[in-house]
């Protein structure tokens, strides 16, 4: 195996491994590890979706307009808040009031990214967004969704005019540039999310190792001093957990505002 599998990944492989192998064989896809065809990032993504479903099923009957609880208020802040950086706020600002009809899709991706980024705060899990496949999947969904909205809103010919620019005699030059620019959004969305989460987790592991190594080495000959030095690897990771949570929230915000911008541009009446 190329990676250490956590208990949840092992459980999914035990329950669904044969079915996954059958599907992959039908699609002519060779698994990296036939004994464990479900890797950690796929299992973590499934866990994030499962936890989100359970969480919102738990929250739904507890929503109250008269006496909102703390959890409800936190989730409402994700939608709208005084700073204007909620999911609904960003859609209203970049798309207009009609942007609220796009809230389910944009909100679902945004919340998935937030939960997926933050799940590595649980020590046995790594963020699935730290693997390039998951950010790429989110980017493809976003790319397909806003282009579909543009086609639906303007029609094929009208939407094509968005790529041609305002000056008709320069359209032959602008059109391919715009196509390349739009396609590059797949890369930018993917790399931005993946690189930040991967780097955040890597920094945590590196600094944890730097603090643990002296404590272990010195502790062999000087147990008391080793115990004192052991305080640092026990306490210092808290700062990196806070930093990772900050990165997780920022990247979820980026993966909300950029889709909102793309939808706004795709459905705009300007040519």
C-alpha positions in Angstrom: 0.0 0.0 0.0 1.2 3.5 -0.8 -0.5 5.2 2.2 -1.6 4.3 5.7 -5.3 3.7 5.7 -7.4 4.9 8.7 -10.1 2.8 10.3 -12.9 4.4 8.3 -11.2 3.7 5.0 -10.6 0.1 6.0 -14.3 -0.2 6.9 -15.5 1.2 3.6 -13.1 -1.2 1.7 -14.5 -4.1 3.7 -18.1 -3.2 3.0 -17.9 -1.9 -0.5 -14.5 -2.9 -1.9 -15.8 -5.7 -4.1 -18.5 -3.5 -5.6 -16.0 -0.7 -6.3 -13.6 -3.2 -7.9 -16.5 -4.4 -10.1 -17.4 -0.9 -11.2 -13.8 0.0 -11.9 -13.4 -3.2 -14.0 -16.5 -2.3 -16.0 -15.0 1.1 -16.6 -11.6 -0.3 -17.5 -9.9 1.5 -14.6 -7.0 -0.3 -12.9 -7.0 0.2 -9.1 -3.8 1.4 -7.5 -4.2 -1.2 -4.7 -6.6 -4.0 -5.6 -6.8 -5.1 -2.0 -8.0 -1.6 -0.9 -9.6 0.1 -4.0 -11.0 3.0 -1.9 -8.3 5.4 -0.9 -8.3 7.7 2.1 -9.3 10.8 0.2 -12.4 9.1 -1.2 -13.4 7.7 2.2 -12.9 11.1 3.8 -15.0 12.7 1.2 -17.8 10.2 1.8 -17.4 10.7 5.6 -17.7 14.5 5.1 -20.9 14.1 3.1 -22.3 11.6 5.6 -21.5 13.9 8.6 -23.1 16.9 6.8 -26.3 15.0 6.1 -26.5 13.8 9.7 -25.7 17.3 11.0 -28.4 19.0 8.9 -31.0 16.3 9.6 -30.3 16.9 13.3 -30.4 20.7 12.9 -33.5 21.0 10.8 -36.2 20.2 13.5 -34.3 22.5 15.9 -34.6 25.6 13.7 -36.7 28.2 15.4 -37.6 31.8 14.3 -38.4 32.8 17.9 -35.6 31.1 19.9 -32.7 30.3 17.6 -30.1 28.1 19.2 -26.3 28.7 19.1 -25.8 26.2 16.2 -28.6 27.7 14.2 -27.1 31.2 14.6 -23.7 30.0 13.5 -25.1 28.4 10.4 -27.2 31.5 9.7 -23.9 33.5 9.8 -22.6 31.3 7.0 -25.6 32.4 4.9 -25.6 36.1 5.8 -23.7 38.2 8.3 -22.9 41.8 9.1 -19.6 41.6 7.2 -21.4 40.7 4.0 -19.3 37.6 3.4 -22.0 34.9 3.8 -22.9 32.6 0.9 -26.2 34.5 0.3 -24.4 37.9 0.7 -21.9 37.0 -2.0 -24.5 35.8 -4.4 -26.6 38.9 -3.9 -23.6 41.1 -4.4 -22.2 39.4 -7.5 -25.4 38.1 -9.2 -28.2 40.1 -7.8 -31.3 39.0 -6.0 -32.0 36.3 -8.6 -28.7 34.8 -7.4 -30.6 33.2 -4.4 -31.9 30.6 -6.7 -28.3 29.4 -7.1 -27.9 29.2 -3.4 -28.4 25.4 -3.0 -25.6 24.5 -5.5 -23.1 27.1 -4.4 -23.9 26.6 -0.7 -23.6 22.8 -1.0 -20.1 23.1 -2.6 -19.0 25.8 -0.1 -20.1 23.9 3.0 -18.6 20.6 1.6 -15.3 22.4 1.1 -15.4 23.9 4.6 -16.2 20.6 6.3 -13.6 18.8 4.1 -10.9 21.3 4.9 -11.6 21.1 8.7 -11.9 17.4 9.1 -8.2 17.0 9.5 -8.5 18.7 12.9 -9.5 15.2 13.9 -6.0 13.6 14.3 -6.7 10.3 12.4 -8.1 12.0 9.3 -6.5 14.0 6.5 -8.5 16.7 4.6 -9.7 15.2 1.3 -9.2 18.6 -0.3 -5.5 18.0 0.4 -5.6 15.5 -2.5 -5.8 17.2 -6.0 -8.7 14.9 -7.1 -11.2 16.4 -4.7 -10.6 20.1 -5.5 -10.6 19.1 -9.2 -14.0 17.5 -8.8 -15.4 20.6 -7.0 -13.8 22.8 -9.8 -15.4 20.7 -12.5 -18.8 20.9 -10.9 -18.5 24.7 -10.5 -17.2 25.1 -14.1 -20.1 22.9 -15.6 -22.7 24.7 -13.4 -21.9 28.3 -14.3 -21.5 27.5 -18.0 -24.8 25.6 -18.0 -26.5 28.7 -16.3 -25.0 30.9 -19.0 -26.3 28.7 -21.8 -29.7 28.5 -20.1 -29.9 32.2 -19.5 -28.7 33.4 -22.9 -29.0 30.5 -25.2 -26.1 29.0 -27.2 -25.6 31.9 -29.6 -26.1 34.6 -26.9 -23.7 32.9 -24.5 -21.1 32.5 -27.3 -21.2 36.3 -27.7 -19.9 36.6 -24.2 -16.6 35.0 -25.4 -16.4 37.2 -28.5 -16.0 40.5 -26.9 -17.7 43.9 -27.6 -15.9 44.6 -30.8 -17.1 42.2 -33.6 -14.0 42.6 -35.8 -11.7 41.5 -32.9 -13.9 38.5 -32.1 -11.5 36.1 -33.9 -8.8 37.1 -31.5 -10.8 37.5 -28.3 -12.8 34.3 -28.6 -9.9 31.8 -28.2 -8.4 33.9 -25.5 -11.6 33.8 -23.6 -12.0 30.1 -24.0 -8.4 29.5 -22.7 -9.1 31.9 -19.8 -12.3 30.2 -18.8 -10.7 26.7 -19.0 -7.8 27.9 -16.9 -10.4 28.5 -14.1 -10.4 24.8 -13.6 -6.7 24.8 -12.9 -6.8 27.9 -10.7 -9.7 26.6 -8.5 -8.1 23.2 -8.1 -4.5 24.3 -7.4 -5.5 27.2 -5.0 -7.6 24.9 -2.8 -5.3 21.8 -3.0 -2.0 23.7 -2.5 -3.2 25.7 0.5 -4.7 22.7 2.4 -1.8 20.4 1.5 0.7 23.0 2.7 -1.2 23.7 5.9 -1.2 20.0 6.8 2.5 19.6 5.8 3.6 22.5 7.9 1.8 21.0 10.9 3.5 17.6 10.4 7.0 19.2 9.9 6.9 21.4 12.9 5.5 18.6 15.1 8.4 16.4 14.0 10.9 19.2 14.7 9.6 19.6 18.3 9.2 15.8 19.0 12.7 14.8 17.8 14.7 16.7 20.4 12.4 15.6 23.1 12.8 12.0 22.2 16.6 12.1 21.7 17.4 14.1 24.8 14.8 12.1 26.8 16.9 8.9 26.4 19.7 10.2 28.5 17.9 12.9 30.5 14.3 11.8 31.2 13.4 15.0 33.2 14.7 17.3 30.5 13.0 15.2 27.8 9.7 15.4 29.7 10.1 19.2 29.9 10.8 19.5 26.2 7.9 17.1 25.5 5.6 19.9 26.6 6.2 21.8 23.3 5.0 19.0 20.9 2.0 18.5 23.2 1.0 22.2 23.2 2.5 23.8 20.1 0.2 21.9 17.7 -2.8 23.8 19.0 -1.5 26.9 17.3 -1.2 25.0 14.0 -4.7 23.6 14.4 -5.9 27.2 14.8 -4.0 28.2 11.7 -5.3 25.3 9.8 -8.9 26.2 10.8 -8.3 29.7 9.6 -6.9 28.4 6.2 -10.0 26.1 6.0 -12.4 29.0 6.4 -10.5 31.3 4.0 -10.4 28.6 1.3 -14.1 27.9 1.7 -14.7 31.6 1.3 -12.6 31.7 -1.8 -14.5 28.7 -3.2 -17.7 30.6 -2.6 -16.9 34.1 -3.9 -15.3 32.8 -7.2 -18.3 30.6 -8.2 -20.5 33.6 -7.3 -18.4 35.8 -9.6 -18.4 33.3 -12.4 -22.2 32.9 -12.2 -22.7 36.7 -12.2 -20.5 37.0 -15.3 -22.1 34.1 -17.1 -25.7 35.4 -16.5 -24.9 39.1 -17.0 -26.7 40.9 -19.8 -23.5 42.8 -20.8 -21.7 41.6 -23.9 
